[in-house]
Amino acid sequence: MNKLKRLVIASIGAVAFLVATISGVSANTLGIDVASYQGTTTSYFSQFKSYGDNFTMVKLGGRGGDEGSHYVNPKAYAQIHNADAVGMQTGGYFWGEFGDSVSEASYHAQLAVQDAQNAGLAKGSYIALDYEAGAGANKANNTTAILTFMDAIYAAGYKPMLYSGYYYINTYVDQSRINARYPNALWIAWYLTTAHQATPPMQYFPKLSNVKIWQYADNHFGVDGNAMVVGSIDNDKPAEQTASKPSQSTNKPSTSAKTRYATFSGVYVADYWTKYNNKMYGVNIDMSIPVIDYNNYIPISALTLTDRYGNKLKNQYIQGNNGRMEYFTLNGKYKVISQTATTINVEIGGEPVSMMKAFATIK
């Protein structure tokens, strides 16, 4: 992996202060993760089987940062095929440096699924988002983008997972939202030392909930060492059984008679303001459903103008598309008119507004 999270490695004393022994946690299954730097042959993976490693997470590709517009691991097919041939469970991961952009997250997911299919990764397998660089300043916005990626992986018939470093995920991601939608789907990197570790020191398991895989070693016989602490990564379990909301697996509108309400916790960019029927509206491109038209317009009366961190501005007058970045929040509780797996229609300021569902928390 692109291991920027190596910077979080601390001394034993600091680790002992920040993590704790978790009752009942054990290394049920050990495994490795590999990229183009590692081997591809059955003998290579058989060697790790002899060390007690029973699963392999294979880099599929990536986009953003050093990955460029789209990097594809040329060894992914051979690594998945030969790890499977020696009896190791296999999954994949994709480097995603999309920050808090929902549109980029969606495109990253499209590339990840494409790479998984080309590499022969079976449907129902896990695809992890490797999110460890380029995050935005706002946790809510980052999380919305991450969930957009994970939802797209889920919709494609794979099981989503989120990989990050211990400090990075605590700083930039709202884990409660990830855990609510995809329980036990976190893959967390947290090292006691950069020296060789044959087995995980479980007394230093990271103090986080919903961790599925703990990457405990930067050097486990020369590769990253991982411990599976919940379940497995086999593809026998359908993707539909990994999400907490079955409605995500269908594009049919919800038929529930119960009135639901949407709330929005992010700070959003007012990409532009527009006038329609003598009323002013704000438009955020990421939130909107292409093609953008009056159905996506948000009544200006519902918006609170803020700085980029969500602090309310004393002056609530818009600048008017003059090139100056403007931000807003939606602080109300809005009635859900209808929804699908990816979109939502809500009543805002007395008007129906259609937008991407990933931005909303619905109750």
Residue pairs with C-beta under 8 A, 6 or more apart in sequence:
1 33
1 35
1 59
1 93
1 95
1 130
1 132
1 163
1 224
2 62
2 65
2 66
2 67
2 95
2 130
2 132
2 133
3 132
3 189
3 218
4 132
4 133
4 165
4 168
5 132
5 164
5 165
5 166
5 167
5 168
5 189
6 191
6 194
6 218
8 165
8 166
8 167
8 168
8 189
8 190
8 191
9 191
9 193
9 194
9 218
10 18
12 192
12 193
15 190
15 192
15 204
16 204
18 166
18 207
19 190
19 204
19 205
19 206
19 207
20 205
20 207
21 202
21 203
21 205
22 205
22 207
25 202
25 205
25 229
26 202
26 229
27 199
27 200
27 202
27 227
27 228
27 229
28 227
28 228
28 229
28 230
29 54
29 55
29 227
29 228
29 232
30 51
30 52
30 53
30 54
30 55
30 199
30 200
30 225
30 226
30 227
30 228
31 53
31 54
31 55
31 56
31 57
31 88
31 89
31 213
31 226
31 227
31 228
31 233
32 48
32 53
32 55
32 56
32 57
32 220
32 223
32 224
32 225
32 226
33 56
33 57
33 58
33 59
33 93
33 215
33 223
33 224
33 226
34 56
34 57
34 58
34 59
34 79
34 223
35 58
35 59
35 73
35 75
36 59
36 73
36 74
36 75
38 44
38 75
38 79
38 223
39 45
39 79
40 75
40 78
40 79
40 82
41 78
41 82
42 82
42 85
42 86
44 82
45 56
45 82
45 83
45 85
45 86
45 88
46 86
47 221
48 56
48 88
48 221
48 223
49 86
49 87
49 88
51 198
51 220
51 221
52 199
53 88
53 220
53 225
54 87
54 88
54 89
55 88
55 89
55 90
55 91
55 226
55 228
55 232
55 233
56 79
56 80
56 83
56 88
56 89
56 90
56 91
57 90
57 91
57 92
57 93
57 126
57 128
57 187
57 213
57 226
57 233
58 73
58 76
58 79
58 80
58 83
58 90
58 91
58 92
58 93
58 119
58 121
59 73
59 76
59 92
59 93
59 94
59 95
59 130
60 72
60 73
60 76
60 92
60 93
60 94
60 112
60 115
60 116
60 119
60 121
60 127
61 67
61 70
61 71
61 72
61 73
61 76
61 94
61 95
61 111
61 112
61 115
62 70
62 71
62 94
62 95
62 96
62 97
62 130
63 69
63 70
63 71
63 94
63 95
63 96
63 97
63 98
63 104
63 107
63 108
63 111
64 95
64 96
64 97
64 98
64 104
64 108
64 133
64 134
65 95
65 97
65 133
65 134
67 95
67 97
70 111
71 95
72 115
72 118
73 79
73 115
73 119
76 92
76 115
76 118
76 119
77 118
77 119
77 120
80 90
80 92
80 119
80 120
80 121
81 120
83 90
84 90
89 232
89 233
89 234
90 121
90 125
90 233
91 121
91 125
91 126
91 127
91 128
91 161
91 233
92 112
92 115
92 116
92 119
92 121
92 125
92 126
92 127
92 128
93 127
93 128
93 129
93 130
93 161
93 163
93 187
94 108
94 111
94 112
94 115
94 127
94 128
94 129
94 130
95 130
96 105
96 108
96 112
96 129
96 130
96 131
96 149
97 133
97 134
98 104
98 105
98 107
98 108
98 134
98 145
98 149
99 134
99 135
99 136
99 142
99 145
100 135
100 136
100 138
100 141
100 142
100 144
100 145
101 145
101 286
102 144
102 145
102 148
102 286
102 287
102 356
102 358
102 359
103 285
103 286
104 145
105 145
105 146
105 148
105 149
105 152
106 148
106 149
106 152
108 129
108 149
109 148
109 149
109 150
109 152
109 153
109 156
110 152
112 127
112 129
112 149
112 153
113 127
113 152
113 153
113 156
113 158
116 125
116 127
116 158
121 127
121 158
122 235
123 157
123 158
123 235
123 239
124 157
124 158
124 159
124 235
124 236
124 237
124 238
124 239
125 158
125 159
125 233
125 235
126 158
126 159
126 160
126 161
126 233
127 153
127 158
127 159
127 160
127 161
128 160
128 161
128 162
128 163
128 187
129 146
129 149
129 150
129 153
129 160
129 161
129 162
129 163
130 163
130 164
131 146
131 162
131 163
131 164
131 168
131 169
131 173
132 163
132 164
132 165
132 168
132 189
135 142
135 168
135 171
135 172
135 173
136 142
136 145
136 172
137 308
137 309
138 266
138 267
138 308
138 309
138 310
139 172
139 173
139 174
140 174
140 265
140 266
140 267
141 266
141 267
141 268
142 172
142 173
142 174
143 173
143 174
143 177
143 178
144 266
144 358
144 359
145 358
146 162
146 173
146 178
147 177
147 178
147 181
147 358
148 356
148 358
149 160
150 160
150 162
150 178
150 181
150 182
150 185
151 160
151 181
151 248
151 341
151 342
151 358
153 159
153 160
154 160
154 182
154 239
154 242
154 243
154 248
154 249
155 248
155 249
155 341
155 342
157 239
158 239
159 185
159 237
159 239
159 242
160 182
160 185
160 242
161 182
161 185
161 186
161 187
161 212
161 213
162 169
162 173
162 178
162 182
162 185
162 186
162 187
163 187
163 188
163 189
163 215
164 173
164 186
164 187
164 188
164 189
165 188
165 189
165 190
166 188
166 189
166 190
166 206
166 208
169 175
169 186
169 188
169 208
170 208
174 265
175 186
175 208
175 209
175 210
177 361
178 185
178 186
178 210
179 185
179 186
179 209
179 210
180 244
181 243
181 244
181 245
181 248
182 242
182 243
182 244
183 210
183 242
183 244
184 210
184 211
184 212
184 230
184 231
185 210
185 212
185 242
186 208
186 210
186 211
186 212
186 213
187 211
187 212
187 213
187 214
187 215
187 226
188 206
188 208
188 211
188 213
188 214
188 215
189 215
190 204
190 206
190 214
190 215
190 216
191 215
191 216
191 217
191 218
192 201
192 204
192 216
194 218
194 219
195 219
196 217
196 219
196 220
196 221
197 216
197 217
197 219
197 220
197 225
198 220
198 221
198 225
200 214
200 216
200 217
200 225
200 227
201 216
202 227
204 216
205 211
205 214
205 229
206 214
211 229
211 230
212 228
212 229
212 230
212 231
213 226
213 227
213 228
213 229
213 233
214 226
214 227
214 229
215 224
215 225
215 226
216 225
216 226
216 227
217 224
217 225
217 226
218 224
219 225
231 237
239 249
240 246
240 249
243 249
247 254
247 339
247 341
248 341
249 341
250 340
250 341
251 340
251 341
251 342
252 340
253 338
253 339
253 340
254 260
254 336
254 338
254 339
259 335
259 336
260 335
260 336
260 339
260 362
260 363
261 333
261 334
261 335
261 336
261 362
261 363
262 333
262 334
262 335
262 336
262 344
262 346
262 360
262 361
262 362
263 330
263 332
263 333
263 334
263 360
263 361
263 363
264 329
264 330
264 331
264 359
264 360
264 361
265 361
266 329
266 359
267 306
267 308
267 309
267 310
267 327
267 328
267 329
268 284
268 286
268 287
268 327
268 328
268 329
268 330
269 284
269 325
269 326
269 327
270 282
270 283
270 284
270 303
270 318
270 326
270 327
270 328
271 283
271 284
271 285
272 283
272 321
273 280
273 281
273 282
273 283
273 300
273 318
273 320
273 321
274 280
274 281
274 283
274 297
275 281
276 294
276 297
279 299
279 300
280 300
280 318
281 294
281 297
281 298
281 299
281 300
282 297
282 298
282 300
282 303
282 318
282 328
283 292
283 296
283 297
283 298
284 298
285 292
286 356
286 359
287 296
287 355
287 356
287 359
288 296
288 355
288 356
289 295
289 296
289 343
289 354
289 355
289 356
295 352
295 353
295 354
296 353
296 354
296 355
297 353
298 330
298 348
298 349
298 353
299 348
299 349
299 350
299 351
299 353
300 318
301 349
302 330
302 332
302 348
302 349
303 328
303 329
303 330
304 312
304 316
304 328
304 329
304 330
304 331
305 312
305 313
305 315
305 316
305 317
305 318
305 326
305 327
305 328
306 312
306 313
306 327
306 328
306 329
307 313
307 327
308 325
308 327
310 327
310 329
318 326
319 326
330 348
332 348
334 346
334 347
334 348
335 346
335 347
336 344
336 345
336 346
336 362
337 345
337 346
337 347
337 352
338 344
338 345
339 345
339 357
339 362
340 357
341 357
342 356
342 357
342 358
343 354
343 355
343 356
343 357
344 354
344 355
344 356
344 357
344 360
344 362
345 352
345 353
345 354
346 352
346 353
346 355
346 360
347 353
